[in-house]
C-alpha cells in the first residue's frame, strides 16, 4: 500500500495533536474540525477499507472508541 497522509502522521512526519495512542491505533484532533472535539481514530496497520482490517486492529478500535468519546465529552461538554 502506498504511503498515505495517515501513515505519515503515525510516523511523526506530519505533526498531530494526539489524544490517544496504543500499539494498534492512534487518535488525533482533526485540523479542520466539524465540531468541538472532532477526533480521528485510525488503525496503525494499513487497510484500504474497514473490511480489510485485521481482527486485532478492529478490536483495538472498538476498545479505544468509548474511552476517546468519554474524554471528548469530559473536555468539551459536547453531547
C-alpha positions as CSV (number, residue, x, y, z in Angstrom):
1,X,0.0,0.0,0.0
2,X,1.4,3.4,-0.9
3,X,2.5,5.9,1.7
4,X,-0.6,7.9,3.0
5,X,-1.1,11.0,5.0
6,X,-2.2,8.8,7.9
7,X,1.0,6.8,7.8
8,X,3.0,10.0,7.8
9,X,1.1,11.2,10.9
10,X,1.7,7.8,12.6
11,X,5.4,8.0,11.7
12,X,5.6,11.6,13.1
13,X,6.4,13.2,9.8
14,X,3.3,15.3,10.0
15,X,2.5,16.9,13.3
16,X,-0.7,16.0,15.0
17,X,-2.3,16.7,18.4
18,X,-2.5,13.1,19.6
19,X,-5.2,12.4,22.2
20,X,-4.9,8.6,22.4
21,X,-2.3,6.0,21.2
22,X,-1.5,2.4,21.8
23,X,0.3,-0.3,19.8
24,X,-2.6,-0.7,17.3
25,X,-4.4,2.7,17.0
26,X,-3.9,6.4,17.0
27,X,-6.4,9.1,17.8
28,X,-5.7,12.8,17.0
29,X,-7.6,16.0,16.6
30,X,-8.8,16.9,13.1
31,X,-7.1,20.0,11.7
32,X,-10.4,21.2,10.3
33,X,-12.9,20.1,12.9
34,X,-16.6,19.9,12.1
35,X,-17.4,20.2,15.8
36,X,-15.6,20.7,19.1
37,X,-13.6,17.6,19.9
38,X,-13.6,16.2,16.3
39,X,-11.1,13.3,16.6
40,X,-9.9,10.8,14.0
41,X,-9.2,7.3,15.2
42,X,-7.1,5.3,12.8
43,X,-5.5,1.8,12.8
44,X,-1.7,1.7,12.7
45,X,-1.8,-1.3,10.4
46,X,-2.8,-0.2,6.9
47,X,-6.1,-1.3,5.4
48,X,-7.8,0.2,2.3
49,X,-11.3,-0.4,3.7
50,X,-12.8,-1.4,7.1
51,X,-13.4,-4.9,5.9
52,X,-9.7,-5.1,5.2
53,X,-8.8,-4.6,8.9
54,X,-7.2,-7.4,10.7
55,X,-9.1,-8.7,13.8
56,X,-6.6,-7.1,16.3
57,X,-6.9,-3.7,14.7
58,X,-10.7,-3.9,14.6
59,X,-10.8,-4.9,18.2
60,X,-8.4,-2.1,19.2
61,X,-10.7,0.5,17.6
62,X,-13.7,-1.0,19.4
63,X,-11.9,-0.8,22.8
64,X,-10.5,2.7,22.2
65,X,-13.6,4.4,20.8
66,X,-15.6,4.6,24.1
67,X,-12.6,5.9,26.0
68,X,-12.0,8.6,23.5
69,X,-15.7,9.6,23.4
70,X,-15.8,9.9,27.2
71,X,-12.7,12.0,27.1
72,X,-14.1,14.3,24.4
73,X,-17.4,14.7,26.4
74,X,-15.4,15.5,29.6
75,X,-13.1,18.0,27.9
76,X,-15.7,19.8,25.7
77,X,-19.1,19.2,27.3
78,X,-20.3,18.0,23.9
79,X,-23.3,15.7,24.0
